[in-house]
Structures are given as structure tokens and as C-alpha cells.
Amino acid sequence: MSKLKVAFICVHNSCRSQIAEALGKHYAVDVFESYSAGTELKGSINPDAVRLMKQLFRIDMEQT
């Protein structure tokens, strides 16, 4: 049986949805596939989100 696919959506796909996708890939990779998207695209991930994910969870969002 294939895994569920979960999409996390926020406006710019630069912070919250990216964090949710990274956490899903880190903690629930056996349960579902994580994706992020936005209704209005922004050119890059929020640098504060990248920094906090590295600090708190040792997840490098720039790698994924």
C-alpha cells in the first residue's frame, strides 16, 4: 500500500508550509509523504525559518 501524500499550504510557501514539510519528512517519513506549496510564490525560504529549524531540530531546510 502506498503512503498518503500530505500538502502543507500557506500564502508564500516560504516559512510555515516549509517548516511543516521538513518536520513531516523528518518525523513521519514512514507514515506519509510531505509536500509544501503556496498560493503566492516567493523567491526563497524565510532565513529565520531556516535558522530556527537548524537550531531546534538540526534540520537543514536548504538541503531539501
Contacts in CASP RR format, 6 or more apart in sequence:
PFRMAT RR
TARGET T0000
AUTHOR 0000-0000-0000
METHOD contacts of the structure
MODEL  1
MSKLKVAFICVHNSCRSQIAEALGKHYAVDVFESYSAGTELKGSINPDAV
RLMKQLFRIDMEQT
3 30 0 8 1.000
3 31 0 8 1.000
3 32 0 8 1.000
3 33 0 8 1.000
4 31 0 8 1.000
4 32 0 8 1.000
4 33 0 8 1.000
5 32 0 8 1.000
5 33 0 8 1.000
5 35 0 8 1.000
6 24 0 8 1.000
6 32 0 8 1.000
6 33 0 8 1.000
6 34 0 8 1.000
6 35 0 8 1.000
7 35 0 8 1.000
7 36 0 8 1.000
7 37 0 8 1.000
8 16 0 8 1.000
8 17 0 8 1.000
8 20 0 8 1.000
8 21 0 8 1.000
8 34 0 8 1.000
8 35 0 8 1.000
8 36 0 8 1.000
8 37 0 8 1.000
9 17 0 8 1.000
9 36 0 8 1.000
9 37 0 8 1.000
9 38 0 8 1.000
9 39 0 8 1.000
10 16 0 8 1.000
10 17 0 8 1.000
10 36 0 8 1.000
10 38 0 8 1.000
10 39 0 8 1.000
11 38 0 8 1.000
11 39 0 8 1.000
11 40 0 8 1.000
12 38 0 8 1.000
12 40 0 8 1.000
12 41 0 8 1.000
12 42 0 8 1.000
13 36 0 8 1.000
13 37 0 8 1.000
13 38 0 8 1.000
13 41 0 8 1.000
13 42 0 8 1.000
14 42 0 8 1.000
14 43 0 8 1.000
14 44 0 8 1.000
14 45 0 8 1.000
14 46 0 8 1.000
14 49 0 8 1.000
15 45 0 8 1.000
15 46 0 8 1.000
15 48 0 8 1.000
15 49 0 8 1.000
17 36 0 8 1.000
17 37 0 8 1.000
17 38 0 8 1.000
18 36 0 8 1.000
18 45 0 8 1.000
18 46 0 8 1.000
18 49 0 8 1.000
18 61 0 8 1.000
19 49 0 8 1.000
19 53 0 8 1.000
19 61 0 8 1.000
20 34 0 8 1.000
20 36 0 8 1.000
21 34 0 8 1.000
21 35 0 8 1.000
21 36 0 8 1.000
22 34 0 8 1.000
22 53 0 8 1.000
22 57 0 8 1.000
22 59 0 8 1.000
22 61 0 8 1.000
22 64 0 8 1.000
23 34 0 8 1.000
23 57 0 8 1.000
23 59 0 8 1.000
24 32 0 8 1.000
24 34 0 8 1.000
25 34 0 8 1.000
25 64 0 8 1.000
26 57 0 8 1.000
26 59 0 8 1.000
28 34 0 8 1.000
45 61 0 8 1.000
45 62 0 8 1.000
49 61 0 8 1.000
50 60 0 8 1.000
50 61 0 8 1.000
50 62 0 8 1.000
53 59 0 8 1.000
53 60 0 8 1.000
53 61 0 8 1.000
54 60 0 8 1.000
54 61 0 8 1.000
END
